Amino acid sequence: MLLPQFIREGAAALEALYPPQEARSLVLRLCEDLCGFKSYDYIVRPELEAPEELVAGLGRLLAGEPLQHVTGWQEFCGRRFRVGPSVLIPRPETEQLVRLAEARKPASVLDLCTGSGCIAWTLALDLPGCRVVGVDISEEALAIARAQFDGGPDFLQADVLAPPEPAVEPFDVLTANPPYIRESEKARMHRNVLEHEPDLALFVPDDDPLVFYRAVAVWAKQLLKPGGWGIVEINEELGDQTAAVFSAAGMEKVEKEADFLGKDRFVSFEKKL
Ligand SMILES: C[S@@+](CC[C@H](N)C(=O)[O-])C[C@H]1O[C@@H](n2cnc3c(N)ncnc32)[C@H](O)[C@@H]1O
């Protein structure tokens, strides 16, 4: 099949799953990310054939798989991160958390619930000499995190809901993007997230949605240096309650921060000197 026909028919078929604009941009990204075709190639070189790889990729998108699982990567802070069914696909709002952490110029960072390692790796690569440790409960996620690039952070398996082992050396900065979507919010979510991203990375019980933040506050108390700083990504509907968790744990300068859509998306705090 010729590329223009593939794009036209592929976008139309994907409209069964996505709004028209998104369906079209998904097909164009598939063409670029799998085969290197630019978004204008089908116009300037209409004689191009759609390779078999592209047809198979479209089949996977039509079966509801996220584009990133078909291509195997997602860009985050300018680098390509490997992704798969055992890790959350890095989201653009999390880039802001990384930039806020980088602005502190830390010499050491502890990244809880590290998943693909996108936060830990970006900090390690952008801040040469910075000691970075990433923690996750999932060995499958840690295997992906360790394989992203050469060198970089230490990745350790631990349950953040349990108290931490004492650190030999406490950290300047703590980052965490823990699970924060309530089970009841599933009804509002897209099928490709529900069926293809890990529940372990996403969901918390409706009756205790802040369970991870109480646990992060315990880790922060034990593993941050006096005067150390932390930042967590949060559920936009629970900003005040999440901030209150860190205040109740004795943290100072507890502040909410909005994301690029103006939604409460982060809470930062400082450990007392
Ligand atoms: C929202 S994802 C964040 C992944 C990555 N940091 C990011 O920002 O894209 C949450 C991560 O928490 C991990 N996780 C879930 N329960 C955990 C627990 N009890 N202890 C440690 N990590 C946990 C999941 O495996 C998942 O990788």
The ligand as a Gaussian input file, in Angstrom:
#p B3LYP/6-31G(d) Opt

LIG

0 1
 C        3.681000       6.579000      38.812000
 S        4.964000       5.361000      38.582000
 C        6.346000       6.461000      38.433000
 C        7.436000       5.970000      37.555000
 C        8.522000       7.030000      37.225000
 N        9.126000       7.558000      38.422000
 C        7.940000       8.161000      36.410000
 O        7.839000       9.275000      36.930000
 O        7.582000       7.944000      35.241000
 C        5.072000       4.698000      40.191000
 C        6.110000       3.627000      40.456000
 O        5.958000       3.201000      41.824000
 C        6.294000       1.850000      41.929000
 N        5.726000       1.317000      43.175000
 C        4.447000       0.922000      43.409000
 N        4.311000       0.507000      44.675000
 C        5.538000       0.638000      45.266000
 C        6.034000       0.384000      46.577000
 N        5.239000      -0.100000      47.542000
 N        7.340000       0.630000      46.839000
 C        8.166000       1.111000      45.850000
 N        7.749000       1.384000      44.594000
 C        6.440000       1.162000      44.314000
 C        5.737000       1.226000      40.674000
 O        6.377000       0.015000      40.378000
 C        6.009000       2.339000      39.644000
 O        7.228000       2.104000      38.986000

